[in-house]
Amino acid sequence: MKHHIFLLHEGEKLTSMEERAYDSEDRLQALLANYPELLGGDQMDETYPRRWLLVEREISIPGDESGAGRWHLDHLFIDQDGVPTLVEVKRATDTRIRREVVGQMLDYAANGVRYWPIEHIMEQFEHTCVARKRDSTEELGAFLAGSQEPEKFWGTVKENLRNGNVRMLFVADQIPEELKRIVEFLNEQMDPAEVLAVEIKQFAEGSTQALVPKVIGQTSEATARKQVLSGRRWDEPSFFEVLKAGHTGEVGTAKRLLTWFQEYPTVEVRWGRGSTAGSFIPMLFTAGQKNQLCAVWTNGTVELYLQWMVQKPPFSDPEAYEQLRQHAEKLLNKKVTDDMMQKRPNIRLTEVASEASFARLTDFFGWLIGRINQTEEKQ
């Protein structure tokens, strides 16, 4: 049975989009490589959304110490905490997705953890950047956003591999019930590894497509236990202790901004769980959704969550999207391209220390909150 989703435009025009199968498995793989956010990082951790750095598609996995490739994994990503994320993609029409893919993934993880040298992973990341005509230093720098030095990041990846702290993701356009049960069982039993499935349904009408990710396997028991293991829980004292140690001159601005968010009636401030970098995340909750406004980091930066904003109402609508882009340009004092709207631009706290610049920052967030609440009131 085919399902539908409906797009309601500003002019009250309703468009029906029908669920469609992907043309090929390669099409879904390519989408993941280009848009890793389809893996549902905000569903895996709403306070500290998972982000991924693509190491390689079709990366080889050795079966012994010789290093010779025995298998090929569809994708290897690494999240912002240095956790290797193994992704295997299948379409629902592939009967292997029910059981065979599980044994396949466990083979990949067991041998990757044991036989992947960190140097090989770094080399494959370099090769991927060359193939995509990107500078690897800039790519990694943009991903880390100043939260830590590259050498420390790769060291964390190595440590996670050694400890078996990896994430295994089964991705398909439809996850069958048999696989759901296996994933939930494995995710509750495995420690510290995480096992999840991501269902990414495709809906289309004409040339317009909508991709809808759904993360499967996060039972309440598994989630509670893995949250404890995933990294330290930051709080106000620990955040400012680390910020003061490395960025003394930015403590005052960070405290002003924290107070501004805490005193805003509809905003709730949550603390991150990064293993090395601390953060606080102001969140706006409406009846229909949660909205992450930004993250303020112990490296002295404010990270604007434009990437997450444009995926949800009201900013998924072209008119509101353009309004957001214009306000972002005013705040950042530079042209904001569509490419930047799909990222998380940073502002150093030193740049908003003056009264005028701090007011410009809070004016941006005030407008943002008001625009979201305005949409909620109309519904």
N, C-alpha and C positions, 0 to 999 in steps of 0.2 A: 504493500500500500504506500503510495507516494504522499508525502506531507507537504504543507505549504507554510510559508511565512508571509507576512503582509507588511509592506512599507506604507506608512501614512505620511504624505508630503504636507508641507506647510499650507498648501491650498486645499487641504482636505481630500486630496486625490488618493485613493487606495490602490496599490499595486500588489498583485498576487505573484509570488515567486515560487516555482515548483521545485521540489527536491529532484536533483539529477545526479547520476553517477559520474565519477571522473572519467575522462576519456581513456586514461591510462594510469598505471601506478607511478610512472615517471612524472606525470603532471603533478600529482600530489607531492612527490618527493621534491620537485623543483620549487613548488610553493613554499614548502617548509624551509628550504635552503635560503630563499629570498625573504621570507617573512616568518622568522622563528617565533614571533608573538602568537602565531596560530597554535602553538603548543599549549596555550592556556596558562601562561605563567601567573596571571593575576588570579586564576582560580586555585592554583596550587598554594598560593600564599597571598592573601588579600592585603596584608599589611606591608609585606616586603616582596612584591611580585618577582617571580623568577624571570631573569633575562638570560639569553644564550648567545654565546660566541660560536660561530660555526668553525669547526676544525677542518672537517672534510666530508664530502659525500663519498660513499663506497670506499671507506677506509679499510685497509687490510688488517686482519687480526692473526697473529702467529699462533701456532698450536704447540710450539716448543721453544726452547731457548735459542734456537738457530735464528729466529726472527723472520723466517720465511712465512709469507701470508698463506693461511689455510682457509680463512673465511673472509667475507666482505660485509661490513655493517652498512646499512643505508645511510645513516648520518651519525657523526659524533659532534655533539655540542658540549660546551662547558658553561655552567652558570656563573653568576657574579661572585659566588662563594667558592669557586674553583671545583665544583662537583661535576665530574664527567657525566654526561647525559647521553646514553645510547638509545638511538631511535631506529626502530624497525617498522617499515611501512608495508601494509597490505591493503588490497581492496576487499570489500565484503564478498565479492564473487570468488575470491581465492580460498579454497577449502582449507589451506594450511593455517589460516588465521585462527582456527578453532583450537588446535592443540599443538601441532608441529612447531608453530612459531615460538611457543613458550620454551621448548627444549633448545631451539635455535638461539634464542636470546640468552638463555642461561649459559650456553657454551661460549657465546661472545663475551659475556661479562666475566666469567670465570677465567678465561684465557687472556682477555684484555688486561684485567687487573694484575695478572701474574707476569705477562710477557711484554706489555707495552712500555718501553722506556719513555721517560718524559721528553727526551730529545727527539724521539720519533714523532710525538704529538706536536711538538713545536715546529718541526720541519713540515709536517702536513699542513699546519695552519699557514705557514709561509707559502707553500705551494698553492693553497686555495686562494690566498690573497693575490698572488701573481696571476692565476688563471682568471680572477675576477677584475684584474687591472686595478687593484687597490694597494695602497701602501700598508704593510702589516703593522708598522709602528703606529701609524695614525689610526688604523682599525682597532687595535688593542687599546690605544689611548682613549679613543672615544667610548669604548665599551667600559673601561675601568673608571672613566670620568674623574680621574684624580684620586679615587678612593684608596689606591695602593700602588706600589711600584710594580712594574711587570715582573721583575725577578721574584718578588714575594708571591705574586699571583701564581706563577708557574711552580714555585715551591709548594704552594698549597694544593695545586692540582696533583703533584707527585705524592704528597702526603695522603690525599684522599684516595688515590689509586692503591697505595700501599695498605691502607686500612679497609679497603673494600667499600668505601663510601661513594657509591655510584648511584645513578638513577637510570632505570630501564623503562622506556616508553614504547608501548605498542600503539601505533597510529593507523587508523582506518576511517573510511567514510561511514562505516557502521561496525560497532563492536558487538559480536554475538554474545549471548547469555553465558555460554560455556567459558569464554575468555574472561568475562566480567568476574565470574565466581573465582576463577584461578587467580586473577590479578588481586582481588580483595584478600584472598587467602595468603598469597605470597607477601603482599605488602604488610599484613599483620604479623607475619612470622619473621621476615628478614630484618636484620639489624647489623649495620646502619644503612644498608642499601634500601632504596625505595623503588617500588614497582607500580606503575600506573598505566592506564590506557587513555588515549585521547581520541575521541570520536569527532571528526571534522566533516560535518555535512555540508554539501554544496547545494545552494538554491540559485535558480537563474530565471531571468525573464528577458528575452532578447539578448542584448550584449551585456546586461547588468548581472553581476554575480554577487552572492552573499555567502560567506564562509562562516560557519557557526561551530566553534570548538566547545567540547564538553569533556571535562576531566573525570575519569572513572577510577574508582579504587581507593578513594580517600575515606575509609571508614572512620568513625569517631575515635575508636581505640587506636588505630594506626596513626592518625593525625596527632593525637595528644602525645603519644610516645615519641614520635619523630620530631615534633616541635621542640621537645626538650633536648634532643640530640643534635638538631640542625645548627645550633650556634648559640652564643650567649644572648640572653634577653637584656637589652639595654634599658636604662632608665635615666631620669634627669641627672642624678649625681654622676653616674658613670660616663654619660655623654659629655658633660661639661668638664669632667676631669681629663678626658682624652683630648678634647678640643683645646683646652687651656695648655696642655703639654706641648702641642704642636702649633697652635694658632692663637696665642694669647690675645692678640689684638682684635680677634673676631668674636670673642666670647660675649662682649656687650651687645653686639648686633644680633647674635643668635638668641640671646635671652630676650631681647625686645621682640623678636619675631615669634618666639615661642609664646610669650605672654599675649601677643596680639591674637594668635590663633586660639589660645586657651580661653580668651575672653569673648571670642566670637560665638554667639548663641548657638548656632547650628553645627559647629565644627567640633570634632573629637580628635584629639592628638593621640597617636599610637607610636610605640617605640619599636624600632627594628630588631631583627635577630641576626644581623650580620656577624660572622665569626671574627672578623678583624676590624671592620668599619662600622661605626655607630651611626644611627640616624633617628630622626623623628619624622613622622608622616602625618600631616593634617588631613583628615578625611571628613567629607561631607556626606551624610546619610539622608537620602530621600526615600519616599515610599517605594519607588521603583528600582533604585540602584544605590550603590556606593560609589563615591567619586574621590579618588586620590588626587589631591591638589598639587603636591610637590613632596620632595624629601630634602631635609636639611642634614648635612653630613658632618662627621667629625673631621673631615679634611677642609672644612671651611667653605663649603659650597652649598648653594640652593639648586636642586635639580628640578626643573619644571617638567611635569608629567604630561607634556603635550601629546605624546604617543598614545597614552591611555585615554586622554580626553576626547580625541577625535574619533574614537571608536564607539562612543556612546552618545545618546541624546543629551543636550541639544546639538552638540558639535558635529555629529555625524550628518547633519543637514547642511547643505552647501552654504546657505546664508549665514547660519551661526558659525560655521567653520571659518568663513571669511572674517567675521567679526573677531573671532578668537585670534586669527592670524594678525589682524591689524593691531589689536591690543598687545600681542606679543612683540610686534615690531616696536611699538612705543616703549615698552618696558626694556627691551634689549638694545634699543637705539640702533637697529640695523635691519636690513631686509630679511624677512623670514620666508624662505622658500617652502614649497610643498614637501621637499625632502626633509627640511628641518622640522616640519610639523609631524613627521613620523619618528622623531627622535626625542631626546630629553635634554634640551640645552641647559647649560650650567651658568650660574652667576656666582661670582665669589662674594662672600659676605663683606669683604673690604670695599666692593664696588657699590654697596648699598648702605654704607655706614653714615653718610651725611643725612640730614633731615630731609632734603629734597629727594634724594635717591631712595631713601627708605619709604617715603610717602608714595613714590611712584610704584614701588614693589607692592605695598599694601593696597594701593588703589587697584592694581591688577587683580589681586586676589579678591578684593571686595567686589569688583565687577564680575569676576568669574563665579563667585558664590551666588551673587544676585541673579546672574543669567541662568544658572542651573535651577535655582529656586523658582524663577519665573516660569520656566518650562513645567516644573512640577505642579505649580498652581493651576496651569491650563488643563492639566490632565484630570 
